[in-house]
Amino acid sequence: MSYLSEMGLLSLGSQLKSISDQLYAMADEVYARHGIELQARWFPILKLLHDRGPMTVGEVATAVGQTHSAISQASSRLVREGWLSASSDKEDRRTRRLSLTPKAVAAVRVAKPLWRAMREGLEERAQSLGVDERLLEALARVPGSDLADAIVERARDNRLQTLSIVPFRPELRDEFFRLNADWLQRYFQLEDYDIEVLSNPEGIILATGGEIYFALLGEEVVGTCALMQVSPGEYELTKMAVDPSAQGLGIGRSLIEVAIEAYQRLGGHELFLETNTKLAAAIRLYESSGFEHQPAVKADSHYSRANVYMIWRPALAGAA
């Protein structure tokens, strides 16, 4: 068993490419033994034009299931080597129609019996291996236009299966600084108050009755947020950041939900946050989590960048 075979369907494209190369080599050998200058890789284009007459590059690409670029490159070579001729389309002078040259017509005439022999030989070999044409039909449906979307969604689900939200641990202190500093510098800049809090989370957040949480995908730290008590029963949802590599997985929402549960467990009477209108996606997340916009910015805000002030209303959670 080859290495590609050991990987199963993960290497399907590579295995099919290997099979394709072997079949091309077989056909080229047959052509060579009969003194024909054709190359197997030209077969789809030449046979299509022989059977259907002149066609544009786009029409050929659609018919044989290859990209416009691939057919354009191949046809340009076939024109240079005298197998095809290109003429302007009568209906659109900017479009070229491809057709076989007399040289190609003569070669195809000689190749036809060989194509029949190749087909019969391949069918006999396939049948001896228990393979029929239904396999080709099935394989043609494997890629599908939605396969990439399905795989991306599955990869997302697989990553989320390893998601865990954990409380602050001393060994994660540097991650708290890194995630927030990266996020702030991406959109704004680190302010003095940011540096003060991020450099001393135990003293400023935990020692005053707050909590800090981290989102882990497996062992990788990909997000964080803090619940900081600013006065008895009054808490700020702050210092929330998610690594760009993990955005779009719902990690921000998971962190908010854990922070709100902690706020309720601690018996808080007000939970607020401050943000900036530049962060539209984050604001939509806050709205759907139950945070309500206030008419003015917070009077005693620590942040020069804050121009949005929101307070959590339980009745609004999930309503946005």
Backbone as numpy.savetxt, mean C-alpha at the origin, in Angstrom:
# Nx Ny Nz CAx CAy CAz Cx Cy Cz
13.06 -30.20 -5.08 12.22 -29.00 -5.08 13.09 -27.75 -5.08
12.76 -26.80 -5.97 13.55 -25.58 -6.04 13.20 -24.65 -4.88
14.06 -23.65 -4.68 13.83 -22.70 -3.60 12.52 -21.95 -3.83
12.23 -21.57 -5.10 10.99 -20.87 -5.39 9.78 -21.74 -5.05
9.87 -23.04 -5.34 8.76 -23.94 -5.04 8.52 -24.04 -3.54
9.59 -24.00 -2.78 9.46 -24.08 -1.32 8.67 -22.90 -0.75
8.71 -21.75 -1.43 8.00 -20.56 -0.94 6.53 -20.58 -1.29
6.09 -21.55 -2.10 4.68 -21.66 -2.43 4.16 -20.47 -3.21
2.90 -20.07 -2.89 2.24 -19.00 -3.64 2.93 -17.65 -3.48
3.74 -17.48 -2.43 4.45 -16.22 -2.25 5.36 -15.93 -3.44
5.84 -16.99 -4.08 6.74 -16.83 -5.23 6.03 -17.13 -6.55
4.70 -17.08 -6.57 3.96 -17.44 -7.78 4.42 -16.64 -8.99
4.59 -15.33 -8.83 5.02 -14.51 -9.95 6.38 -14.93 -10.47
7.32 -15.20 -9.56 8.66 -15.62 -9.97 8.64 -16.99 -10.62
7.80 -17.89 -10.07 7.71 -19.22 -10.66 7.12 -19.15 -12.07
6.09 -18.33 -12.24 5.50 -18.20 -13.57 6.48 -17.55 -14.54
7.28 -16.60 -14.04 8.31 -15.98 -14.88 9.32 -17.02 -15.32
9.72 -17.91 -14.40 10.67 -18.97 -14.74 10.09 -19.91 -15.78
8.80 -20.27 -15.59 8.13 -21.16 -16.55 8.04 -20.47 -17.91
7.69 -19.17 -17.88 7.59 -18.41 -19.12 8.92 -18.39 -19.87
10.01 -18.14 -19.15 11.33 -18.10 -19.79 11.68 -19.45 -20.41
11.34 -20.53 -19.71 11.63 -21.86 -20.24 10.82 -22.17 -21.50
9.55 -21.74 -21.50 8.71 -21.97 -22.68 9.17 -21.12 -23.86
9.59 -19.87 -23.58 10.13 -19.03 -24.65 11.38 -19.69 -25.25
12.24 -20.20 -24.38 13.47 -20.84 -24.86 13.15 -22.06 -25.71
12.15 -22.84 -25.30 11.74 -24.01 -26.07 11.24 -23.60 -27.45
10.38 -22.59 -27.50 9.84 -22.14 -28.79 10.93 -21.58 -29.68
11.86 -20.81 -29.11 12.96 -20.27 -29.91 13.81 -21.39 -30.51
14.00 -22.45 -29.75 14.78 -23.59 -30.27 14.05 -24.25 -31.44
12.72 -24.37 -31.32 11.93 -24.94 -32.41 12.04 -24.06 -33.65
11.91 -22.73 -33.48 12.03 -21.82 -34.61 13.41 -21.96 -35.26
14.45 -22.00 -34.43 15.81 -22.07 -34.95 16.03 -23.34 -35.76
15.49 -24.45 -35.30 15.67 -25.72 -36.01 14.96 -25.72 -37.36
14.00 -24.82 -37.52 13.28 -24.73 -38.79 13.70 -23.50 -39.60
14.77 -22.85 -39.17 15.30 -21.73 -39.92 14.42 -20.50 -39.94
13.62 -20.30 -38.89 12.74 -19.13 -38.81 13.36 -18.12 -37.86
13.37 -16.85 -38.26 14.00 -15.81 -37.45 13.11 -15.27 -36.33
11.88 -15.78 -36.23 10.97 -15.28 -35.20 11.51 -15.54 -33.80
11.05 -14.71 -32.85 11.33 -14.94 -31.44 10.01 -15.18 -30.71
10.04 -16.10 -29.78 8.81 -16.49 -29.08 8.13 -15.31 -28.40
8.92 -14.35 -27.90 8.33 -13.23 -27.18 7.49 -12.33 -28.08
7.67 -12.45 -29.39 6.88 -11.64 -30.31 5.54 -12.29 -30.64
5.38 -13.56 -30.27 4.23 -14.34 -30.70 2.88 -13.66 -30.47
2.59 -13.15 -29.27 1.25 -12.58 -29.06 0.94 -11.43 -30.02
1.93 -10.56 -30.25 1.70 -9.41 -31.12 1.52 -9.83 -32.56
2.43 -10.68 -33.05 2.37 -11.08 -34.46 1.11 -11.88 -34.77
0.74 -12.81 -33.90 -0.45 -13.62 -34.17 -1.72 -12.79 -34.08
-1.75 -11.85 -33.11 -2.92 -11.00 -32.97 -3.12 -10.15 -34.23
-2.06 -9.53 -34.73 -2.17 -8.69 -35.93 -2.47 -9.54 -37.16
-1.97 -10.76 -37.17 -2.27 -11.66 -38.28 -3.76 -12.02 -38.29
-4.30 -12.29 -37.09 -5.69 -12.73 -37.01 -6.69 -11.59 -37.13
-6.35 -10.39 -36.61 -7.33 -9.30 -36.54 -7.01 -8.10 -37.42
-5.84 -8.09 -38.04 -5.50 -6.98 -38.88 -4.90 -5.83 -38.09
-4.66 -4.67 -38.74 -4.00 -3.53 -38.11 -4.68 -3.09 -36.81
-3.87 -2.75 -35.81 -4.38 -2.30 -34.52 -3.44 -1.26 -33.94
-3.94 -0.45 -33.03 -3.10 0.53 -32.35 -2.35 -0.16 -31.22
-1.34 0.52 -30.71 -0.58 -0.02 -29.58 -1.51 -0.27 -28.39
-2.40 0.68 -28.12 -3.33 0.53 -27.01 -4.25 -0.66 -27.18
-4.74 -0.87 -28.40 -5.62 -2.01 -28.66 -4.89 -3.33 -28.48
-3.63 -3.38 -28.93 -2.83 -4.59 -28.76 -2.60 -4.86 -27.28
-2.24 -3.82 -26.54 -1.97 -3.97 -25.10 -3.19 -4.52 -24.38
-4.36 -3.98 -24.70 -5.59 -4.45 -24.06 -5.88 -5.90 -24.42
-5.68 -6.24 -25.68 -6.00 -7.59 -26.14 -5.10 -8.66 -25.52
-3.82 -8.36 -25.34 -2.89 -9.37 -24.84 -2.62 -9.23 -23.34
-3.23 -8.22 -22.72 -3.09 -8.08 -21.27 -1.73 -7.61 -20.80
-1.06 -6.78 -21.61 0.22 -6.22 -21.21 0.11 -4.69 -21.14
1.13 -4.07 -20.56 1.08 -2.62 -20.41 1.30 -1.94 -21.76
0.79 -0.73 -21.86 0.98 0.06 -23.08 2.47 0.27 -23.33
3.23 0.52 -22.25 4.67 0.75 -22.39 5.38 -0.46 -22.94
5.03 -1.66 -22.43 5.69 -2.88 -22.89 5.42 -3.13 -24.37
4.17 -2.96 -24.79 3.82 -3.17 -26.19 4.46 -2.10 -27.08
4.52 -0.88 -26.59 5.14 0.21 -27.36 6.62 -0.09 -27.62
7.32 -0.54 -26.58 8.75 -0.86 -26.73 8.95 -2.03 -27.69
8.13 -3.08 -27.52 8.27 -4.26 -28.37 7.94 -3.93 -29.82
6.88 -3.16 -30.04 6.48 -2.84 -31.41 7.51 -1.94 -32.09
8.14 -1.04 -31.32 9.17 -0.17 -31.90 10.33 -1.01 -32.42
10.70 -2.02 -31.65 11.78 -2.91 -32.09 11.36 -3.69 -33.33
10.12 -4.18 -33.33 9.64 -4.96 -34.48 9.55 -4.10 -35.73
9.25 -2.81 -35.56 9.23 -1.90 -36.71 10.66 -1.70 -37.22
11.60 -1.47 -36.30 13.01 -1.26 -36.71 13.56 -2.47 -37.44
13.15 -3.67 -37.02 13.72 -4.89 -37.62 12.90 -5.40 -38.80
11.88 -4.63 -39.19 11.17 -4.96 -40.43 10.04 -5.95 -40.30
9.59 -6.24 -39.09 8.49 -7.19 -38.90 7.13 -6.49 -38.91
7.11 -5.24 -38.50 5.87 -4.48 -38.47 6.04 -3.17 -39.21
4.93 -2.64 -39.69 4.92 -1.29 -40.24 3.93 -0.47 -39.43
4.18 0.81 -39.31 3.32 1.69 -38.52 2.85 2.83 -39.41
1.54 3.04 -39.43 0.98 4.12 -40.23 -0.01 4.91 -39.38
-0.24 6.15 -39.76 -1.16 7.00 -39.01 -2.58 6.49 -39.15
-3.32 6.54 -38.05 -4.72 6.12 -38.07 -5.54 7.14 -38.87
-6.45 6.66 -39.65 -7.25 7.55 -40.49 -8.13 8.48 -39.66
-8.60 7.97 -38.51 -9.49 8.77 -37.67 -8.74 9.69 -36.72
-7.50 9.33 -36.38 -6.71 10.15 -35.47 -5.26 10.11 -35.93
-4.81 11.18 -36.57 -3.48 11.21 -37.18 -2.37 11.07 -36.14
-2.70 11.33 -34.86 -1.68 11.21 -33.81 -1.45 9.76 -33.39
-2.34 8.86 -33.80 -2.26 7.46 -33.39 -1.72 6.60 -34.51
-0.81 5.69 -34.14 -0.23 4.78 -35.13 -0.96 3.44 -35.10
-1.19 2.89 -36.30 -1.75 1.54 -36.40 -0.65 0.61 -36.90
-0.53 -0.51 -36.21 0.51 -1.48 -36.53 -0.05 -2.57 -37.44
0.77 -3.01 -38.36 0.37 -4.11 -39.24 1.60 -4.93 -39.61
1.38 -6.18 -40.03 2.48 -7.06 -40.41 3.07 -6.64 -41.75
4.38 -6.74 -41.86 5.06 -6.52 -43.14 5.02 -7.82 -43.93
5.30 -7.78 -45.22 5.37 -9.01 -46.01 6.34 -10.03 -45.40
7.44 -9.54 -44.83 8.41 -10.43 -44.17 7.75 -11.18 -43.02
6.96 -10.48 -42.23 6.30 -11.12 -41.09 5.22 -12.08 -41.56
4.46 -11.69 -42.58 3.40 -12.56 -43.10 3.99 -13.89 -43.57
5.13 -13.82 -44.27 5.78 -15.04 -44.75 6.26 -15.90 -43.59
6.83 -15.26 -42.55 7.32 -16.02 -41.40 6.18 -16.67 -40.65
5.06 -15.95 -40.49 3.91 -16.50 -39.79 3.35 -17.69 -40.54
3.35 -17.61 -41.89 2.84 -18.73 -42.69 3.65 -20.00 -42.41
4.97 -19.85 -42.29 5.82 -21.01 -42.00 5.66 -21.46 -40.55
5.40 -20.49 -39.65 5.32 -20.81 -38.23 4.00 -21.47 -37.83
2.95 -21.29 -38.61 1.64 -21.81 -38.22 1.65 -23.29 -37.90
2.24 -24.12 -38.73 2.26 -25.56 -38.38 3.04 -25.82 -37.09
4.07 -25.02 -36.86 4.84 -25.19 -35.64 4.01 -24.80 -34.41
3.21 -23.74 -34.52 2.35 -23.34 -33.41 1.37 -24.45 -33.07
0.84 -25.10 -34.12 -0.09 -26.20 -33.86 0.62 -27.35 -33.15
1.84 -27.64 -33.61 2.60 -28.72 -32.99 2.96 -28.37 -31.54
3.31 -27.11 -31.31 3.63 -26.68 -29.95 2.42 -26.81 -29.04
1.26 -26.39 -29.54 0.05 -26.47 -28.72 -0.27 -27.92 -28.39
-0.19 -28.78 -29.38 -0.50 -30.19 -29.13 0.50 -30.81 -28.16
1.78 -30.43 -28.33 2.80 -30.97 -27.44 2.61 -30.50 -26.00
2.27 -29.21 -25.84 2.05 -28.67 -24.51 0.81 -29.29 -23.87
-0.26 -29.46 -24.67 -1.47 -30.07 -24.13 -1.20 -31.50 -23.68
-0.44 -32.24 -24.49 -0.12 -33.62 -24.12 0.71 -33.67 -22.85
1.70 -32.78 -22.75 2.53 -32.75 -21.55 1.71 -32.35 -20.32
0.85 -31.34 -20.50 0.02 -30.88 -19.39 -0.93 -31.96 -18.91
-1.56 -32.67 -19.86 -2.49 -33.74 -19.49 -1.78 -34.87 -18.76
-0.55 -35.15 -19.16 0.20 -36.23 -18.49 0.53 -35.86 -17.05
0.51 -34.53 -16.76 0.79 -34.05 -15.41 -0.49 -33.73 -14.65
-1.64 -34.03 -15.26 -2.90 -33.77 -14.59 -3.32 -32.32 -14.61
-2.85 -31.55 -15.61 -3.17 -30.12 -15.71 -4.03 -29.89 -16.94
-5.08 -29.08 -16.80 -5.87 -28.73 -17.98 -6.00 -27.21 -18.09
-6.71 -26.76 -19.11 -6.78 -25.32 -19.39 -7.52 -24.55 -18.31
-8.27 -25.25 -17.46 -8.95 -24.55 -16.38 -7.94 -23.93 -15.42
-6.74 -24.53 -15.34 -5.71 -23.96 -14.48 -5.30 -22.57 -14.99
-5.16 -22.45 -16.31 -4.80 -21.15 -16.88 -5.87 -20.11 -16.58
-7.14 -20.52 -16.69 -8.23 -19.60 -16.41 -8.19 -19.16 -14.95
-7.91 -20.11 -14.06 -7.84 -19.78 -12.63 -6.67 -18.86 -12.33
-5.51 -19.16 -12.90 -4.33 -18.33 -12.66 -4.53 -16.92 -13.18
-5.24 -16.77 -14.28 -5.49 -15.44 -14.84 -6.35 -14.60 -13.91
-7.15 -15.27 -13.06 -8.01 -14.52 -12.14 -7.33 -14.24 -10.80
-6.17 -14.85 -10.56 -5.50 -14.67 -9.26 -5.13 -13.22 -9.00
-4.43 -12.50 -9.91 -4.02 -11.14 -9.58 -5.22 -10.24 -9.25
-6.13 -10.07 -10.19 -7.31 -9.25 -9.93 -6.96 -7.82 -9.59
-7.82 -6.89 -9.94 -7.54 -5.47 -9.69 -7.61 -5.12 -8.21
-8.27 -5.97 -7.42 -8.45 -5.67 -6.00 -7.47 -6.41 -5.11
-6.53 -7.18 -5.69 -5.65 -8.00 -4.87 -4.74 -7.15 -3.99
-4.18 -6.07 -4.55 -3.29 -5.22 -3.75 -4.03 -4.64 -2.55
-5.28 -4.19 -2.78 -6.07 -3.64 -1.67 -6.33 -4.70 -0.61
-6.64 -5.91 -1.06 -6.92 -6.99 -0.11 -5.69 -7.35 0.71
-4.53 -7.35 0.07 -3.29 -7.70 0.77 -2.91 -6.60 1.76
-3.06 -5.33 1.34 -2.76 -4.23 2.26 -3.67 -4.30 3.48
-4.95 -4.60 3.27 -5.89 -4.71 4.38 -5.52 -5.87 5.30
-5.11 -6.99 4.70 -4.71 -8.14 5.51 -3.46 -7.83 6.31
-2.49 -7.14 5.68 -1.27 -6.76 6.40 -1.61 -5.84 7.57
-2.56 -4.94 7.34 -3.00 -4.04 8.41 -3.60 -4.85 9.56
-4.46 -5.79 9.23 -5.10 -6.61 10.26 -4.06 -7.44 11.02
-3.09 -7.98 10.28 -2.04 -8.78 10.93 -1.24 -7.94 11.92
-0.93 -6.69 11.54 -0.19 -5.82 12.45 -1.02 -5.50 13.68
-2.31 -5.23 13.45 -3.17 -4.86 14.57 -3.36 -5.99 15.57
-3.20 -7.22 15.10 -3.33 -8.36 16.02 -2.24 -8.32 17.09
-1.15 -7.63 16.82 -0.05 -7.55 17.79 -0.11 -6.26 18.61
-1.15 -5.42 18.40 -1.23 -4.13 19.08 -1.53 -4.31 20.56
-0.79 -3.59 21.37 -1.07 -3.55 22.81 -0.83 -2.14 23.31
-1.62 -1.71 24.29 -1.45 -0.40 24.92 -0.94 -0.66 26.34
0.22 -0.11 26.65 0.83 -0.37 27.95 1.10 0.94 28.67
1.11 0.92 30.01 1.41 2.14 30.78 2.90 2.45 30.75
3.24 3.60 31.28 4.63 4.07 31.28 5.55 3.08 31.99
6.71 2.88 31.37 7.80 2.13 32.00 9.06 2.95 31.81
9.95 2.96 32.81 11.16 3.79 32.71 11.95 3.57 31.42
11.99 2.33 30.94 12.77 2.05 29.73 12.14 2.64 28.47
10.90 3.12 28.58 10.22 3.72 27.43 10.30 5.25 27.44
10.98 5.82 28.43 11.05 7.27 28.57 11.57 7.93 27.29
12.63 7.39 26.71 13.20 7.98 25.49 12.22 7.92 24.32
11.38 6.88 24.29 10.40 6.78 23.21 9.34 7.88 23.33
9.00 8.23 24.56 8.05 9.31 24.80 8.58 10.61 24.21
9.85 10.88 24.44 10.47 12.08 23.89 10.56 11.98 22.36
11.05 10.84 21.86 11.26 10.68 20.41 9.98 10.87 19.62
8.93 10.16 19.99 7.69 10.21 19.22 7.12 11.63 19.20
7.10 12.28 20.34 6.54 13.63 20.40 7.42 14.66 19.71
8.73 14.55 19.91 9.63 15.50 19.27 9.57 15.38 17.75
9.54 14.15 17.25 9.44 13.95 15.80 8.15 14.55 15.25
7.06 14.32 15.97 5.76 14.81 15.51 5.72 16.34 15.53
6.16 16.93 16.61 6.12 18.39 16.73 7.01 19.07 15.69
8.20 18.52 15.49 9.12 19.12 14.53 8.64 18.93 13.09
7.79 17.95 12.87 7.26 17.74 11.53 6.25 18.82 11.18
5.48 19.28 12.15 4.43 20.25 11.88 4.68 21.64 12.48
5.39 21.69 13.59 5.59 22.96 14.28 7.06 23.07 14.71
7.25 23.32 15.99 8.58 23.31 16.57 8.45 23.02 18.06
9.51 22.50 18.63 9.50 22.22 20.06 9.52 23.53 20.84
8.54 23.71 21.70 8.51 24.88 22.56 9.16 24.54 23.90
9.49 25.54 24.67 10.16 25.32 25.95 9.34 24.40 26.86
8.01 24.61 26.85 7.17 23.79 27.72 7.17 22.33 27.26
7.22 22.11 25.93 7.31 20.74 25.41 8.57 20.06 25.94
9.69 20.73 25.82 10.96 20.16 26.26 10.93 19.85 27.75
10.34 20.75 28.51 10.25 20.55 29.95 9.46 19.28 30.28
8.30 19.11 29.66 7.45 17.96 29.95 8.07 16.67 29.42
8.55 16.70 28.19 9.11 15.49 27.58 10.38 15.03 28.27
11.10 15.95 28.86 12.35 15.60 29.53 12.12 15.06 30.94
10.96 15.33 31.51 10.70 14.90 32.88 9.26 14.40 33.01
8.87 13.35 32.27 7.47 12.90 32.31 7.06 12.36 33.68
8.01 11.73 34.39 7.66 11.20 35.72 7.31 12.33 36.68
8.11 13.39 36.68 7.91 14.47 37.62 6.73 15.36 37.29
6.50 15.63 35.99 5.47 16.59 35.60 4.12 15.93 35.35
4.11 14.69 34.87 2.84 14.02 34.54 2.46 12.98 35.59
3.34 12.02 35.81 2.99 10.91 36.70 2.89 11.34 38.17
3.84 12.15 38.63 3.87 12.53 40.05 2.70 13.43 40.43
2.06 14.05 39.44 0.94 14.95 39.73 -0.41 14.28 39.50
-0.41 12.94 39.39 -1.67 12.21 39.25 -2.06 11.88 37.83
-1.16 12.06 36.89 -1.47 11.73 35.50 -0.99 10.35 35.11
-1.21 10.01 33.85 -0.78 8.70 33.34 -0.24 8.87 31.92
0.63 7.94 31.55 1.22 7.94 30.20 1.05 6.54 29.63
0.70 6.48 28.35 0.49 5.19 27.69 1.29 5.12 26.40
1.63 3.87 26.05 2.36 3.62 24.81 1.62 2.56 24.00
1.65 2.73 22.67 1.10 1.73 21.75 2.26 0.92 21.19
2.16 -0.39 21.31 3.20 -1.29 20.81 2.61 -2.20 19.74
3.33 -2.34 18.63 3.03 -3.36 17.63 4.11 -4.42 17.80
3.76 -5.51 18.46 4.78 -6.45 18.86 5.65 -5.79 19.92
6.93 -5.66 19.63 7.86 -4.99 20.55 8.18 -3.57 20.10
7.63 -3.14 18.97 7.93 -1.82 18.41 7.01 -0.76 19.01
7.60 0.29 19.57 6.82 1.40 20.13 6.42 2.34 18.99
5.11 2.48 18.76 4.66 3.25 17.60 3.75 4.41 17.97
3.43 4.57 19.24 2.57 5.68 19.61 2.58 5.93 21.10
2.13 7.12 21.48 2.07 7.45 22.91 1.06 8.56 23.13
0.57 8.69 24.36 -0.25 9.82 24.76 -0.20 9.94 26.27
-0.58 11.09 26.78 -0.53 11.32 28.22 -1.84 11.93 28.70
-2.17 11.61 29.94 -3.30 12.20 30.63 -2.71 12.98 31.80
-2.71 14.31 31.71 -2.04 15.13 32.72 -3.07 15.88 33.57
-2.96 15.76 34.89 -3.86 16.46 35.80 -3.31 17.88 36.03
-4.08 18.86 35.62 -3.62 20.25 35.75 -4.18 20.91 37.01
-5.26 20.36 37.55 -5.82 20.77 38.84 -6.69 19.60 39.30
-7.07 19.54 40.56 -7.84 18.39 41.04 -9.06 18.09 40.17
-9.06 16.90 39.54 -10.17 16.47 38.70 -10.16 17.01 37.29
-9.27 17.94 36.97 -9.19 18.51 35.63 -7.97 17.93 34.92
-8.21 17.29 33.77 -7.14 16.58 33.06 -7.02 17.08 31.62
-5.80 17.04 31.15 -5.52 17.38 29.74 -5.07 16.13 29.01
-5.70 15.87 27.86 -5.21 14.82 26.96 -4.10 15.47 26.14
-2.89 15.01 26.29 -1.76 15.72 25.69 -0.68 14.75 25.25
0.27 15.30 24.54 1.46 14.57 24.09 1.09 13.26 23.39
0.13 13.37 22.48 -0.24 12.19 21.69 0.49 12.24 20.35
1.15 11.15 20.01 1.90 11.07 18.75 1.92 9.63 18.29
1.81 9.44 16.98 1.87 8.11 16.37 2.93 8.15 15.28
3.78 7.15 15.28 4.84 7.07 14.28 4.23 7.01 12.88
4.79 7.74 11.90 4.24 7.72 10.54 4.08 6.32 9.96
4.97 5.41 10.33 4.90 4.04 9.78 3.67 3.28 10.25
3.03 3.77 11.32 1.88 3.06 11.90 0.59 3.87 11.78
0.62 4.97 11.07 -0.59 5.77 10.93 -1.58 5.07 10.00
-2.85 5.32 10.24 -3.88 4.67 9.44 -4.33 3.34 10.00
-3.79 2.94 11.15 -4.15 1.66 11.77 -5.11 1.83 12.94
-5.55 3.04 13.20 -6.46 3.27 14.31 -5.78 3.34 15.66
-4.46 3.52 15.66 -3.71 3.53 16.92 -4.03 4.78 17.74
-4.18 5.92 17.08 -4.53 7.14 17.79 -5.84 6.98 18.54
-6.83 6.38 17.90 -8.12 6.17 18.55 -7.99 5.22 19.74
-7.19 4.18 19.59 -6.98 3.24 20.70 -6.36 3.94 21.90
-5.39 4.82 21.65 -4.76 5.56 22.73 -5.75 6.49 23.42
-6.58 7.18 22.63 -7.57 8.08 23.20 -8.55 7.31 24.07
-9.00 6.16 23.58 -9.97 5.37 24.34 -9.39 4.94 25.69
-8.13 4.53 25.69 -7.49 4.14 26.95 -7.37 5.33 27.88
-7.01 6.50 27.34 -6.86 7.70 28.16 -8.20 8.12 28.75
-9.28 8.03 27.98 -10.61 8.39 28.49 -11.04 7.43 29.59
-10.76 6.14 29.40 -11.08 5.16 30.44 -10.32 5.48 31.73
-9.07 5.89 31.60 -8.28 6.26 32.78 -8.85 7.50 33.45
-9.25 8.49 32.64 -9.85 9.72 33.17 -11.11 9.39 33.99
-11.94 8.49 33.47 -13.16 8.12 34.18 -12.82 7.34 35.45
-11.85 6.46 35.36 -11.44 5.66 36.52 -10.90 6.56 37.64
-10.21 7.62 37.25 -9.63 8.54 38.23 -10.66 9.53 38.79
-11.88 9.47 38.30 -12.94 10.34 38.80 -12.83 11.78 38.37
-12.27 12.02 37.18 -12.13 13.39 36.69 -13.46 14.04 36.37
-13.51 15.36 36.43 -14.75 16.08 36.10 -14.61 16.92 34.83
-13.38 17.08 34.31 -13.20 17.78 33.04 -11.96 17.24 32.33
-12.14 16.98 31.03 -11.04 16.50 30.19 -10.98 17.39 28.95
-9.85 18.00 28.72 -9.73 18.91 27.58 -8.46 18.60 26.78
-8.37 19.19 25.61 -7.15 19.12 24.81 -7.00 20.41 24.02
-5.78 20.66 23.58 -5.50 21.81 22.73 -4.78 21.31 21.48
-5.12 21.88 20.34 -4.50 21.47 19.10 -4.46 22.65 18.14
-4.27 22.35 16.86 -4.13 23.41 15.86 -4.95 23.03 14.63
-5.56 24.01 13.99 -6.41 23.77 12.82 -5.66 23.11 11.68
-4.33 23.20 11.71 -3.52 22.55 10.67 -3.70 21.03 10.69
-4.06 20.49 11.85 -4.14 19.04 12.04 -5.58 18.57 11.84
-6.07 18.67 10.62 -7.48 18.38 10.32 -7.86 16.94 10.65
-7.00 15.98 10.30 -7.32 14.57 10.55 -7.40 14.30 12.05
-6.49 14.89 12.82 -6.51 14.71 14.27 -7.76 15.31 14.87
-8.17 16.47 14.38 -9.37 17.13 14.90 -10.60 16.27 14.63
-10.67 15.66 13.44 -11.81 14.77 13.14 -11.83 13.59 14.11
-10.64 13.08 14.44 -10.56 11.98 15.40 -11.06 12.43 16.79
-10.64 13.61 17.20 -11.09 14.12 18.50 -12.61 14.32 18.51
-13.13 14.87 17.43 -14.58 15.09 17.35 -15.34 13.78 17.48
-14.88 12.76 16.76 -15.58 11.47 16.80 -15.38 10.75 18.13
-14.41 11.19 18.91 -14.17 10.60 20.23 -14.93 11.33 21.33
-15.67 12.38 20.96 -16.51 13.07 21.93 -16.01 14.42 22.38
-14.98 14.95 21.74 -14.47 16.27 22.13 -15.24 17.37 21.37
-15.62 18.40 22.10 -16.43 19.48 21.55 -15.60 20.77 21.47
-15.70 21.45 20.34 -14.98 22.71 20.15 -15.51 23.77 21.12
-14.58 24.56 21.63 -14.93 25.69 22.49 -14.81 26.98 21.67
-15.56 27.99 22.05 -15.61 29.22 21.22 -14.31 30.00 21.17
-13.42 29.78 22.12 -12.16 30.55 22.13 -11.04 29.63 22.59
-9.81 30.06 22.35 -8.66 29.27 22.80 -8.60 29.32 24.33
-7.88 28.38 24.91 -7.77 28.33 26.37 -6.95 29.54 26.86
-7.51 30.24 27.82 -6.90 31.50 28.25 -5.50 31.31 28.81
-5.29 30.24 29.56 -3.98 30.03 30.20 -3.16 28.94 29.50
-3.30 28.85 28.17 -2.60 27.82 27.39 -1.08 27.95 27.52
-0.43 26.79 27.56 1.03 26.76 27.60 1.64 26.84 26.19
0.80 26.69 25.14 1.33 26.50 23.78 1.03 27.69 22.89
2.04 28.22 22.23 1.83 29.31 21.28 1.16 28.80 20.00
1.31 27.50 19.70 0.75 26.94 18.46 -0.74 26.61 18.59
-1.27 26.53 19.82 -2.65 26.08 20.03 -3.65 27.15 19.62
-4.53 26.81 18.66 -5.62 27.72 18.29 -6.96 26.99 18.29
-6.97 25.77 18.85 -8.20 25.00 19.00 -8.24 24.47 20.43
-9.39 24.65 21.07 -9.59 24.21 22.45 -10.85 23.35 22.47
-10.74 22.10 22.98 -11.86 21.16 22.95 -12.03 20.52 24.33
-13.27 20.25 24.70 -13.59 19.60 25.97 -14.40 18.34 25.68
-14.08 17.27 26.40 -14.74 15.98 26.17 -16.15 16.00 26.75
-17.13 15.59 25.88 -18.52 15.44 26.30 -18.92 14.00 26.03
-19.15 13.19 27.04 -19.47 11.77 26.85 -20.59 11.52 25.83
-21.61 12.39 25.83 -22.76 12.18 24.95 -22.38 12.31 23.46
-21.25 12.96 23.18 -20.85 13.18 21.78 -19.97 12.06 21.25
-19.48 11.20 22.10 -18.55 10.15 21.67 -19.20 9.27 20.61
-18.52 9.15 19.47 -19.00 8.31 18.37 -20.07 8.96 17.52
-20.47 10.19 17.85 -21.55 10.84 17.10 -21.06 11.54 15.85
-19.76 11.90 15.81 -19.25 12.66 14.67 -19.03 11.77 13.47
